Amino acid sequence: MNIAQKLQPVVRDSRLENRPQQNQMAAAIEENLEKGGFLMVEAGTGVGKSFAYLLPAIEHALKEGGPVVVSTHTLTLQEQLFQKDLPLVLKAVNEEGYGTASAILMKGRGNYLSRRRLKLALENNQQLEIEGGDADLVKVQEWSMSSMEGTLSALPFPIRSEVWAEVKSDPYHCLGSKCPTYDTCFFHSTRRRAGGAHLILVNHALLLADLALKMEEEQGVLPPYQVLIVDEAHHLPALATEHLGTSVTHAECMGLVKRLLFDDKNTEGHKGLFALMPVSGAGDAVMDFKKAADEFFTEIGLTAMKGSPVNKPYPLPEQTPGVEKLSDPLRRIESLLELAGRSASSEELQLETHGTREECRALVKKLSFILDRAWGDESCYVVEPDANALRKGEVRAANIKAIPLDASSLLREHLLSSVKSVVFTSATLSIGDDFSYFKHALGLDDPDEAQRVRTLAVGSPFNYKKQVTLFLPRSMPHPRREEEKYIREVIEYTKASLKHSHGKAFVLFTSNKMMRQVAEAVRPTLDEMRITSLVQGEDGWDRSKLLKVFREDVDSVLFGVNSFWEGVDVPGEALSNLIITKLPFQVPEGPLVEARHARLKEQGLEPFSVESLPEAVLRLKQGFGRLIRSATDVGTVTLLDPRVTTERWGRVFLKALPECETVFLSKPGTPEKSATVKRR
């Protein structure tokens, strides 16, 4: 029986039609799992890629006896896989007699409740820093008695972050099998079940956290695996750069201060570990550390942000306070904690003291790594401002970071080289069927690795020629050279487009400033038409609330940036007009981007063509993909950036989009002529 036949019961149960593209993708994945190596699959909207990889993955795990790890970027996709798609695949596999398969969802360690730390917090709430947390802790305890998952997202009630921080699972405070609650520990129970599961579902953050631990030659979070499937794979290179770096934050230092000892003005007393276990000199040591941390982050902030500070990253100054500024008081605190632990009144307090000492040591290690520039020229060293301090007219660093300039070598050496088979899939991995950019981002363009890489691009089953009309203005001011004129034209074209569709639209931007400017100018027109305007960041509404209102109010218009360019699924009439105001180029500023571009130039490469252009093309493909989400959807896309037709590189963007009817506009609301622009 071939893979297409095996997929039939899954497709039938999902009430979807069979798609040749899905069968083609599943067959390629099945072959790759068998032969090994790397497979990159770009699957257009509507292919049903989750079924195409879940069925071969589970069958392979049943056959080989080892787990397959599936990693996604967004929580939305994770929930869809675990709650909707996986049950259908497991049902089909189990009923067809291939074997009894199992799957488990794993989250990052900080998402799990620690029973031991909860017990400690309940016993010492009047002394630990959980101000007003009594009711929360009692509710958490009651919930923990019946919860199977024990994760933050499973809590049926909201909980303050400072309360959760005292009771979550934490590597510094974990004793493993020596812990008295080890057998019923939510985190370790999940790890044990994962060791026997056929499929382990994780997110990219956990995948990379596991990798970071293994790079330090420590035990990873995930059990050993030889097969990895990465969905939403276009996010992995950038996330690797972020997660494989090191940072120390001002908030991290202040959190440690509060856990150790602080003055509670409400009770006219002290709280924290040293209040439970008084040690001579502890108060002075903690206050010395607090003062040193405040001075450290202020001094670095003032040095980095000379002139007029703005809320953006800065290079870490060459001249910084020495490591000893913080390491000396931290080591003093370590010694006092060791002394306090000897006289602890309970084993729980002794364990908490030990964990806090480990936390202090880790903080010193991270500080030394960053300030000593341990990665040399292979990393970018960054200072990020404290936005709250800036709002108060103060200058202070929120954190300092060491960020690898190129995480591809780390991914290749520590992750990709250690597994037999890896499948990368997304709707956006190629530039016109060319996967070179993604291969380079993963370090798989090396001649030694290239022969192990296979690629496949399967188009969408949707008929874009019939379902989409792309509008391109014939003439527009240049977005950078004539910014004010350009924005005025964007406003006029947006008004005309929204009048024609009577709302039902996304208007996508690359900057908050322009979004607010255009939304404010267009709002009176929409008000006259009694159309609701939804602006990202306005009224404190989050993404999920904006989308809920947008879906329910069919004629509404949503003005959004960044997060609305991808991962949004609004099928039907509610989203039948998509307006893209500007090509989504990354702003070429900030120490990380500047350092990466400088490195490319040293290698004789042009940063624009090697990095900026491919990133923007993939981003545009994501934005374009918001419009058509089903075979019955129809709508228009208006692209208001003239550079797609005026610049020699502009055609790269058009060729990357699905083939559809293209209409040129001589002025807002007035079609000039129609043509089909050839793609790919």
C-alpha positions in Angstrom: 0.0 0.0 0.0 1.5 3.4 -1.0 1.4 6.5 1.1 -1.5 8.0 -0.9 -3.7 5.0 0.0 -2.6 5.2 3.6 -3.6 8.9 3.8 -7.1 8.2 2.5 -8.7 7.4 5.9 -7.0 10.4 7.5 -8.3 12.7 4.8 -11.7 11.2 5.0 -12.0 11.7 8.8 -10.7 15.3 8.4 -13.6 15.9 5.9 -11.0 17.3 3.4 -10.5 16.2 -0.2 -7.5 14.2 -1.4 -4.8 16.5 -2.8 -2.1 15.2 -5.2 0.4 17.8 -3.7 -0.1 16.2 -0.2 0.5 12.7 -1.6 3.7 13.9 -3.4 5.0 15.6 -0.2 4.2 12.5 1.9 6.0 10.2 -0.5 9.1 12.4 -0.5 9.1 12.5 3.3 8.6 8.7 3.6 11.6 8.2 1.3 13.8 10.6 3.3 13.0 9.0 6.6 14.0 5.7 5.1 17.2 6.8 3.4 18.3 9.6 5.7 19.7 13.0 4.9 18.0 16.4 4.6 14.7 17.2 2.8 13.4 20.7 2.3 9.7 20.9 1.3 8.0 24.1 0.4 4.3 23.4 0.5 1.8 26.0 -0.7 -1.3 27.0 1.3 -3.9 24.2 1.3 -1.6 21.3 0.8 -2.3 19.9 4.2 1.4 19.4 5.1 0.7 18.3 8.7 -0.9 15.0 7.6 1.8 14.7 4.9 4.5 14.4 7.6 2.7 13.1 10.6 1.6 9.8 9.0 5.1 8.9 7.6 6.7 10.0 10.9 4.5 7.8 13.1 4.9 4.8 10.7 8.7 5.2 10.8 8.8 5.4 14.6 6.7 2.2 14.8 9.0 0.5 12.4 12.3 1.7 13.9 11.3 1.9 17.6 12.7 5.4 18.1 10.9 8.7 18.6 10.4 11.3 15.9 10.6 14.9 17.1 8.3 17.4 15.4 9.0 21.0 16.1 6.8 24.0 15.3 7.2 27.8 15.9 3.7 28.9 16.9 1.4 27.8 19.7 -1.5 27.9 17.2 0.1 25.1 15.1 1.1 23.1 18.1 -2.5 23.1 19.4 -3.8 22.2 15.9 -1.4 19.3 15.6 -1.9 17.9 19.1 -5.7 18.4 19.5 -6.9 18.0 15.9 -4.5 16.4 13.4 -2.6 13.9 15.5 -5.7 12.2 16.9 -6.9 11.5 13.3 -3.5 10.1 12.2 -3.1 8.0 15.4 -6.7 6.6 14.9 -5.9 5.7 11.2 -2.6 4.1 12.1 -4.0 2.1 15.0 -7.1 0.9 13.1 -5.1 -0.1 10.0 -3.1 -2.5 12.1 0.3 -0.8 11.7 0.8 -0.8 15.5 -0.3 1.1 18.6 1.3 4.5 18.3 1.6 7.2 20.9 2.4 10.9 20.9 3.2 13.5 23.6 3.5 17.3 23.7 6.5 18.7 25.5 6.9 22.3 26.7 9.8 24.3 28.0 10.7 23.5 31.6 9.5 26.8 33.0 5.9 25.9 31.9 5.7 23.1 34.5 4.7 23.3 38.1 7.3 22.1 40.7 5.4 20.3 43.5 8.4 20.6 45.8 8.7 24.4 45.3 4.9 24.8 45.7 5.1 23.0 49.0 7.9 25.3 50.1 6.0 28.4 49.0 2.9 27.3 50.9 4.8 26.7 54.1 6.8 30.0 53.9 4.5 32.4 52.1 4.7 35.0 54.8 8.5 35.1 54.5 9.2 34.4 50.8 8.6 37.1 48.2 5.1 36.3 47.1 3.3 39.4 48.2 -0.4 38.8 48.4 0.1 35.3 46.8 -1.7 33.3 49.5 -5.0 32.8 47.5 -3.1 32.1 44.3 -1.0 29.4 46.0 -3.9 27.6 47.6 -5.7 27.6 44.2 -2.6 26.2 42.5 -2.4 23.5 45.1 -6.0 22.5 44.6 -5.6 22.4 40.9 -2.3 20.4 41.0 -4.1 17.6 42.8 -6.2 16.8 39.7 -4.2 18.2 36.9 -2.6 15.6 34.5 -0.4 18.2 32.7 0.7 20.6 35.4 1.5 23.4 33.0 1.0 27.1 33.1 -1.3 27.1 30.0 -3.5 24.4 31.6 -4.2 26.6 34.7 -8.0 27.4 34.6 -7.4 30.8 36.2 -4.9 33.7 35.7 -1.8 33.8 37.9 0.7 36.6 38.5 4.1 36.1 37.0 5.9 36.7 40.3 3.9 33.9 41.9 4.5 31.4 39.1 8.2 32.3 39.3 8.3 30.8 42.8 6.7 27.5 42.0 7.7 26.7 38.5 10.2 23.9 37.6 13.7 25.3 37.5 17.0 23.6 36.5 18.9 25.4 39.4 16.5 24.1 42.0 16.0 20.5 40.6 17.4 17.5 42.4 16.3 15.0 39.7 15.7 11.5 41.1 16.8 12.7 44.6 13.8 15.0 44.9 11.1 13.7 47.2 8.4 14.6 44.6 10.4 13.1 41.7 7.9 10.2 41.0 5.0 12.7 40.7 6.9 15.6 39.2 5.0 17.0 36.2 8.2 17.9 34.2 10.1 14.6 34.9 6.9 12.5 34.3 6.5 14.2 30.9 10.2 13.4 30.1 9.8 9.8 31.1 6.7 9.4 28.9 8.5 11.2 26.0 11.2 8.5 26.2 8.6 5.9 25.3 6.6 7.9 22.8 6.7 7.4 19.0 6.2 11.1 18.3 7.3 14.1 20.5 5.8 17.5 19.7 7.9 20.5 20.7 8.4 24.1 19.7 11.5 25.6 18.2 12.4 27.3 21.5 12.5 24.0 23.4 14.4 22.3 20.5 17.0 25.0 20.7 17.1 25.0 24.5 17.8 21.3 24.3 20.6 22.0 21.8 22.1 24.7 24.0 22.3 22.3 26.9 24.0 19.7 24.8 26.5 22.3 23.5 27.5 22.8 27.2 27.9 19.0 27.4 25.0 18.8 29.8 22.0 16.4 29.6 19.4 17.7 27.2 15.7 18.0 27.9 14.7 15.7 25.0 15.4 12.0 24.9 17.8 10.8 22.2 16.3 10.9 18.7 17.4 10.3 15.1 14.5 11.8 13.1 13.5 15.5 13.2 10.7 17.2 11.4 10.7 21.0 11.5 7.5 22.8 10.5 7.4 26.6 10.1 11.0 26.0 9.3 11.7 29.4 7.9 11.8 30.7 11.5 14.5 28.3 12.7 17.7 30.2 11.6 16.7 33.5 13.2 15.5 31.8 16.3 18.8 29.9 16.6 20.7 33.2 16.5 18.5 34.4 19.4 18.4 31.3 21.5 22.0 30.1 21.2 23.3 33.4 22.5 23.7 34.4 26.2 22.2 37.3 28.1 22.1 38.9 31.5 19.2 41.2 32.4 18.7 43.8 35.1 15.3 42.2 35.9 17.1 38.9 36.5 19.4 40.5 39.0 16.5 42.3 40.8 14.5 39.1 40.9 17.4 37.4 42.7 17.5 40.3 45.2 13.8 39.8 45.9 14.2 36.1 46.5 17.1 36.6 48.8 16.0 39.6 51.0 13.9 42.7 50.6 12.1 45.2 52.7 8.4 44.7 52.7 6.9 48.1 53.6 3.4 46.6 54.0 4.4 44.4 56.9 7.3 46.5 58.1 9.6 43.5 57.9 11.8 41.5 55.6 11.1 38.6 53.2 13.2 36.2 51.3 15.5 33.3 51.9 17.7 35.2 54.3 14.6 36.3 56.3 13.9 32.6 56.8 17.5 31.7 57.6 19.1 34.8 59.1 22.9 35.0 58.6 25.1 37.8 59.9 26.0 40.2 57.0 23.3 38.9 54.6 21.4 42.1 54.5 24.4 44.2 53.6 25.6 41.6 51.0 22.2 41.7 49.2 22.0 45.4 49.3 25.6 45.7 48.0 24.6 43.4 45.1 21.5 45.5 44.4 23.4 48.7 44.3 26.2 47.2 42.2 23.6 45.8 39.7 21.8 49.2 39.4 25.1 51.0 38.9 26.4 48.3 36.4 23.4 48.5 34.1 23.2 52.3 34.4 26.9 52.8 33.6 26.7 50.5 30.6 23.5 52.2 29.4 25.0 55.7 29.7 28.2 54.6 27.9 26.4 52.8 25.1 23.6 55.4 24.6 25.6 58.6 24.3 23.6 61.5 23.0 19.9 61.0 22.5 19.0 57.4 23.6 16.2 55.6 21.7 14.6 52.3 22.4 16.8 50.2 20.1 19.9 47.9 20.6 23.4 49.5 20.9 26.8 47.9 20.6 28.3 46.8 23.9 31.0 49.5 24.7 34.6 48.4 24.6 35.1 49.9 28.1 32.6 48.4 30.5 32.6 47.8 34.3 34.6 44.7 35.1 33.0 41.4 35.8 34.1 41.7 39.5 31.6 44.6 39.9 28.8 42.0 40.1 30.8 38.8 40.6 32.4 39.8 43.9 29.0 40.5 45.7 27.5 37.4 44.1 30.3 35.2 45.4 29.9 36.7 48.9 26.2 35.8 48.7 27.1 32.3 47.6 29.2 31.9 50.8 26.4 33.2 53.0 23.9 30.9 51.3 26.1 27.9 52.0 26.3 29.0 55.7 22.6 29.5 55.8 21.9 26.1 54.3 23.7 24.4 57.1 21.2 25.7 59.6 18.1 25.4 57.4 15.1 24.3 59.4 13.9 21.9 56.7 15.2 19.9 53.8 13.0 22.0 51.5 14.8 25.2 52.5 18.2 23.5 52.2 17.3 22.5 48.6 16.1 26.0 47.8 19.3 27.4 49.2 21.4 25.0 47.1 19.5 26.0 43.9 19.9 29.7 44.6 23.7 29.2 44.9 23.7 27.5 41.5 21.8 30.4 40.1 24.4 32.9 41.4 27.2 30.8 39.9 25.4 30.7 36.5 25.0 34.4 36.6 28.7 35.0 37.1 29.5 32.6 34.3 27.2 34.4 31.9 28.6 37.8 32.8 32.2 36.6 32.3 31.2 35.1 28.9 29.7 38.4 27.6 32.1 40.9 29.1 35.2 38.9 28.1 33.7 38.6 24.6 34.3 34.8 24.7 33.1 34.2 21.1 35.4 36.9 19.7 34.5 38.2 16.3 32.0 35.3 15.8 29.5 37.0 18.0 27.8 40.4 18.3 27.8 42.0 21.8 24.7 44.1 22.4 23.2 46.5 25.0 19.4 46.8 24.9 17.8 49.8 26.7 15.3 49.6 29.5 12.2 51.1 27.9 10.6 51.8 31.3 13.6 53.7 32.5 13.6 55.7 29.2 10.0 56.7 29.8 10.9 58.0 33.2 13.8 60.1 31.7 16.4 57.7 33.0 19.0 55.8 31.1 19.7 52.2 32.0 20.4 49.0 30.1 17.7 46.3 30.3 20.2 43.6 29.4 23.5 42.8 27.7 23.8 40.0 25.2 26.3 37.9 23.2 24.6 36.9 20.0 26.3 34.6 17.4 26.6 36.3 14.0 25.9 33.1 12.2 24.2 30.3 14.0 24.3 28.0 10.9 27.6 26.4 11.9 26.2 25.7 15.4 23.1 24.2 14.0 25.0 22.0 11.6 27.7 20.9 14.1 25.5 20.3 17.1 22.1 19.4 15.8 21.9 18.5 12.1 25.0 16.3 12.1 23.8 14.2 15.0 20.6 13.0 13.5 19.9 10.6 10.6 17.0 12.3 8.9 15.7 15.9 9.0 12.7 17.3 7.2 12.2 21.1 6.9 8.9 22.3 5.7 7.1 25.7 5.4 5.0 27.6 2.9 8.1 29.9 2.3 11.5 28.3 2.0 12.5 29.1 -1.6 12.9 32.1 -3.9 11.3 30.9 -7.2 12.0 27.2 -6.4 15.6 28.1 -5.4 16.4 26.9 -1.9 19.9 28.4 -1.8 19.2 31.0 0.8 17.6 28.5 3.2 20.4 26.0 2.7 23.0 28.7 3.5 21.0 29.8 6.7 21.3 26.2 8.0 24.9 25.7 6.9 23.8 23.0 4.4 25.3 24.7 1.4 28.7 23.2 2.2 29.8 20.9 -0.6 30.2 18.0 1.8 26.6 18.4 2.9 25.0 19.5 -0.4 24.8 15.9 -1.7 22.7 14.9 1.3 20.1 17.7 0.7 17.0 17.1 -1.4 14.5 19.8 -2.2 10.8 19.7 -3.3 8.4 22.6 -4.0 4.7 21.5 -4.2 2.4 24.3 -5.3 -0.9 25.1 -3.7 -4.1 23.2 -4.8 -5.8 26.5 -5.0 -6.5 28.2 -8.4 -4.9 31.6 -7.9 -5.5 32.6 -11.5 -9.3 32.5 -10.7 -9.2 33.4 -7.1 -6.9 36.3 -6.9 -6.4 39.7 -8.6 -3.2 41.5 -7.9 -3.4 45.3 -8.2 -0.2 47.3 -8.9 -0.2 51.1 -9.1 1.3 52.3 -12.4 3.2 55.2 -10.7 3.9 55.9 -7.0 6.5 58.1 -5.2 9.6 56.3 -4.0 9.0 55.0 -0.4 12.4 56.3 0.8 13.3 59.2 -1.4 9.8 60.8 -1.4 8.4 59.4 1.9 5.8 62.1 2.6 4.4 62.0 -0.9 4.4 58.2 -0.8 2.4 58.0 2.4 -0.1 60.4 1.0 -0.6 58.2 -2.0 -0.8 55.1 0.2 -3.6 56.8 2.1 -5.6 57.6 -1.1 -5.1 54.1 -2.6 -6.1 52.5 0.7 -9.3 54.6 0.9 -10.3 53.7 -2.6 -9.6 50.0 -2.1 -11.5 49.8 1.2 -14.5 51.7 -0.3 -14.6 49.2 -3.2 -14.5 46.1 -0.9 -16.5 47.8 1.9 -13.8 46.8 4.4 -13.2 43.1 4.8 -9.5 43.8 4.7 -6.0 43.5 6.2 -3.7 46.5 5.7 -0.2 45.3 6.4 2.7 47.6 7.3 6.4 47.4 8.1 6.5 50.1 10.8 4.2 51.1 13.6 4.7 54.8 12.8 3.4 54.5 9.3 0.5 52.2 10.4 -0.7 54.7 12.9 -0.4 57.6 10.4 -2.3 55.8 7.6 -5.0 54.4 10.0 -5.6 57.8 11.5 -6.1 59.3 8.0 -8.3 56.5 6.7 -10.5 56.2 9.8 -12.9 59.1 9.0 -13.7 57.4 5.7 -14.4 54.1 7.4 -16.5 55.8 10.1 -18.7 57.3 7.4 -19.2 53.8 6.0 -19.8 52.5 9.5 -16.9 50.1 9.2 -14.9 49.2 12.3 -11.2 50.1 12.3 -8.9 47.7 14.3 -5.4 49.0 14.8 -2.7 46.8 16.3 -1.5 48.1 19.6 -4.5 50.4 20.1 -6.6 50.1 23.3 -4.2 47.5 24.6 -5.9 44.7 22.6 -3.7 41.7 21.9 -3.5 39.8 18.6 -6.0 37.1 19.5 -8.7 39.7 20.5 -8.1 41.7 17.3 -8.6 38.6 15.2 -11.7 37.5 17.1 -13.4 40.9 16.5 -12.2 40.9 12.9 -13.6 37.5 12.1 -17.0 38.3 13.8 -17.3 41.8 12.2 -17.2 40.8 8.5 -16.8 44.4 7.1 -14.1 45.4 9.6 -10.5 46.5 8.6 -7.4 45.5 10.5 -4.3 47.6 10.3 -1.3 45.5 11.4 2.5 45.0 11.5 4.9 42.1 11.9 2.8 39.3 13.6 -0.1 39.7 11.1 2.1 39.0 8.1 2.0 35.2 8.9 0.3 32.6 11.0 -3.2 34.2 10.6 -6.0 32.1 9.1 -9.2 33.9 8.2 -11.0 32.0 5.5 -14.1 33.4 3.9 -15.5 36.8 3.1 -14.1 38.5 6.3 -10.7 38.7 4.6 -11.2 39.3 0.9 -9.0 42.4 0.4 -5.3 42.5 1.3 -3.3 45.7 1.1 0.5 45.5 1.4 1.8 49.0 1.8 5.6 48.4 1.5 8.0 45.6 0.7 9.0 44.0 4.0 12.7 44.7 4.1 14.4 44.5 7.4 15.6 47.9 8.6 19.4 47.8 8.0 20.4 49.1 11.4 21.3 47.8 14.8 24.6 46.2 15.9 23.6 42.7 14.9 22.5 43.5 11.3 25.4 45.9 10.9 27.9 43.3 12.1 26.5 40.6 9.8 26.5 42.9 6.8 30.1 43.9 7.6 31.1 40.2 7.7 29.4 39.5 4.4 31.3 42.4 2.8 34.6 41.0 4.2 33.7 37.8 2.4 33.2 39.7 -0.9 29.5 39.3 -0.8 26.8 41.9 -1.2 24.5 42.0 1.9 21.5 43.3 -0.1 21.4 40.4 -2.6 22.7 37.7 -0.2 20.5 38.5 2.9 18.2 41.5 2.7 16.5 40.7 -0.6 15.8 36.9 0.1 14.5 37.7 3.6 12.1 40.3 2.2 10.9 38.0 -0.6 10.1 35.2 1.8 8.3 37.7 4.1 6.2 39.0 1.2 5.2 35.4 0.3 4.0 35.0 3.9 2.0 38.2 3.7 0.4 37.3 0.4 -0.6 33.9 1.8 -3.0 35.5 4.3 -5.6 36.1 1.6 -6.6 32.7 0.1 -7.1 30.1 2.8 -9.6 27.8 1.1 -10.7 26.6 -2.4 -13.7 28.9 -2.3 -11.9 32.1 -1.2 -11.7 35.0 -3.7 -10.1 38.4 -3.3 -7.7 41.1 -4.2 -4.1 42.0 -3.2 -3.0 45.5 -3.6 0.8 46.0 -3.5 1.6 49.7 -3.0 5.4 49.6 -3.2 6.4 50.8 -6.7 9.8 49.2 -6.5 8.4 45.8 -7.7 8.2 47.4 -11.2 10.7 50.2 -11.1 13.8 48.5 -9.6 15.7 45.8 -11.5 15.4 43.5 -8.5 11.7 44.1 -8.1 10.7 41.3 -10.4 12.1 38.8 -8.0 9.2 39.6 -5.7 6.6 39.1 -8.4 8.1 35.9 -9.7 8.0 34.5 -6.2 4.2 34.9 -5.9 1.6 32.5 -7.3 0.6 33.1 -10.9 -2.5 35.3 -10.9 -4.2 38.1 -12.9 -2.4 41.4 -12.5 -4.2 44.7 -12.9 -2.3 48.0 -13.2 -3.9 51.1 -11.7 -3.4 54.5 -13.3 -4.8 56.2 -10.2 -6.6 55.2 -7.0 -9.7 53.1 -7.9 -9.1 53.2 -11.6 -7.8 50.0 -13.4 -5.6 50.7 -16.5 -5.1 47.3 -18.0 -5.0 43.7 -17.0 -2.3 41.2 -17.7 -1.1 37.9 -16.3 2.4 38.3 -14.9 4.3 35.0 -15.4 5.6 33.5 -12.2 8.5 31.1 -11.5 
